[in-house]
Amino acid sequence: MIEIPEALHLAGQINEVLTGKRISLVIADHTPHKFTFYSGDTSQYENLLVGKTITQGTARGGMVEIKAEDALLILTDGVVIRYYEPDGNLPDRYQMLIGFEDNSYLVFSVRMYGGIWCIPENRKDKPVSYFKGSLHEYYEGALNKPQVLSDAFSREYFMGLIQKEEKQKKSLKAFLATEQTIPGLGNGVLQDILYIARLHPKKKVQELTQEQKERLFQTVKENLKEVYQKQGRNTETDLFGKKGEYIPFLSKDTAGKSCNRCDSTIQKESYLGGSIYYCPGCQKL
């Protein structure tokens, strides 16, 4: 699933490859998918986009926003975005396709679930009233909260989040990767952040020392920057289908293997609706 580093990399590729391309074709809701969430009536996507020129790609937390003049196309973390050169071999199944005047294409496919939203730009500040499905809160949060790798996501901002009274009884996984506290920081990048910071995902926020809070802030900033600089994790793909170059320390591929730091066996557990991975030697509870 796309998270902060992958969204930033995809947005950069969109700005480099798609800016200036004029849309000539739109096919929305091509292959039925029960957990693909659209905004409004998909029959209107063509009216909103055809004839418009791509002007900008922007990362919104773990989402990618594509601006086409006065229209916005918003893609959530479960959407695979793929660019095909002119006259390339297109897949048979996909949820949406955009064709350009030069005969190149942008294709969107949903994995387990995802949102493909097309709206007039002047509606982006009213997502709750416009979007179908429950994912609108993700976009709203991403619009109004600072991007992790920006200067606005400062030490002072992070400490303000972690010191809130309602966060104190939450585990670190719950604090970092639920309720959109930090938009785009999900269960994928969470594992390595806590491993590098030597903090257990079940550890309560209220149990952290000030030094541990400082270390966690630095690790969030530094690890996500590294993942972004390596074009994302090796479990995700970019606009051309190329996998990222960042290899996680903790994942399904390392569970049951020895920790590189202390030789303890990396553990996997089900927790808060997903899996957590941790080293019992380095990340003591």
Secondary structure in CASP SS format (residue, H / E / C, confidence):
PFRMAT SS
TARGET T0000
AUTHOR 0000-0000-0000
METHOD secondary structure of the structure
MODEL  1
M C 1.00
I C 1.00
E C 1.00
I H 1.00
P H 1.00
E H 1.00
A H 1.00
L H 1.00
H H 1.00
L H 1.00
A H 1.00
G H 1.00
Q H 1.00
I H 1.00
N H 1.00
E H 1.00
V H 1.00
L C 1.00
T C 1.00
G C 1.00
K C 1.00
R E 1.00
I E 1.00
S E 1.00
L E 1.00
V E 1.00
I E 1.00
A E 1.00
D C 1.00
H C 1.00
T C 1.00
P C 1.00
H C 1.00
K C 1.00
F C 1.00
T E 1.00
F E 1.00
Y E 1.00
S E 1.00
G C 1.00
D C 1.00
T H 1.00
S H 1.00
Q H 1.00
Y H 1.00
E H 1.00
N H 1.00
L H 1.00
L H 1.00
V C 1.00
G C 1.00
K C 1.00
T E 1.00
I E 1.00
T E 1.00
Q E 1.00
G E 1.00
T E 1.00
A E 1.00
R E 1.00
G C 1.00
G C 1.00
M E 1.00
V E 1.00
E E 1.00
I E 1.00
K E 1.00
A E 1.00
E C 1.00
D C 1.00
A E 1.00
L E 1.00
L E 1.00
I E 1.00
L E 1.00
T C 1.00
D C 1.00
G C 1.00
V E 1.00
V E 1.00
I E 1.00
R E 1.00
Y E 1.00
Y E 1.00
E C 1.00
P C 1.00
D C 1.00
G C 1.00
N C 1.00
L C 1.00
P C 1.00
D C 1.00
R C 1.00
Y C 1.00
Q C 1.00
M E 1.00
L E 1.00
I E 1.00
G E 1.00
F E 1.00
E C 1.00
D C 1.00
N C 1.00
S C 1.00
Y E 1.00
L E 1.00
V E 1.00
F E 1.00
S E 1.00
V E 1.00
R C 1.00
M C 1.00
Y C 1.00
G E 1.00
G E 1.00
I E 1.00
W E 1.00
C E 1.00
I E 1.00
P E 1.00
E H 1.00
N H 1.00
R H 1.00
K C 1.00
D C 1.00
K C 1.00
P H 1.00
V H 1.00
S H 1.00
Y H 1.00
F E 1.00
K C 1.00
G C 1.00
S C 1.00
L C 1.00
H H 1.00
E H 1.00
Y H 1.00
Y H 1.00
E H 1.00
G H 1.00
A H 1.00
L H 1.00
N H 1.00
K C 1.00
P C 1.00
Q C 1.00
V C 1.00
L C 1.00
S C 1.00
D C 1.00
A C 1.00
F C 1.00
S C 1.00
R H 1.00
E H 1.00
Y H 1.00
F H 1.00
M H 1.00
G H 1.00
L H 1.00
I H 1.00
Q C 1.00
K C 1.00
E H 1.00
E H 1.00
K H 1.00
Q C 1.00
K C 1.00
K C 1.00
S E 1.00
L H 1.00
K H 1.00
A H 1.00
F H 1.00
L H 1.00
A H 1.00
T C 1.00
E C 1.00
Q C 1.00
T C 1.00
I C 1.00
P C 1.00
G C 1.00
L C 1.00
G C 1.00
N H 1.00
G H 1.00
V H 1.00
L H 1.00
Q H 1.00
D H 1.00
I H 1.00
L H 1.00
Y H 1.00
I H 1.00
A C 1.00
R C 1.00
L C 1.00
H C 1.00
P C 1.00
K C 1.00
K C 1.00
K E 1.00
V H 1.00
Q H 1.00
E H 1.00
L C 1.00
T C 1.00
Q H 1.00
E H 1.00
Q H 1.00
K H 1.00
E H 1.00
R H 1.00
L H 1.00
F H 1.00
Q H 1.00
T H 1.00
V H 1.00
K H 1.00
E H 1.00
N H 1.00
L H 1.00
K H 1.00
E H 1.00
V H 1.00
Y H 1.00
Q H 1.00
K C 1.00
Q C 1.00
G C 1.00
R E 1.00
N C 1.00
T C 1.00
E C 1.00
T E 1.00
D C 1.00
L C 1.00
F C 1.00
G C 1.00
K C 1.00
K E 1.00
G C 1.00
E C 1.00
Y E 1.00
I C 1.00
P C 1.00
F C 1.00
L C 1.00
S C 1.00
K C 1.00
D C 1.00
T C 1.00
A C 1.00
G C 1.00
K C 1.00
S E 1.00
C C 1.00
N C 1.00
R C 1.00
C C 1.00
D C 1.00
S C 1.00
T E 1.00
I C 1.00
Q E 1.00
K E 1.00
E E 1.00
S E 1.00
Y E 1.00
L C 1.00
G C 1.00
G E 1.00
S E 1.00
I E 1.00
Y E 1.00
Y E 1.00
C C 1.00
P C 1.00
G C 1.00
C C 1.00
Q C 1.00
K C 1.00
L C 1.00
END
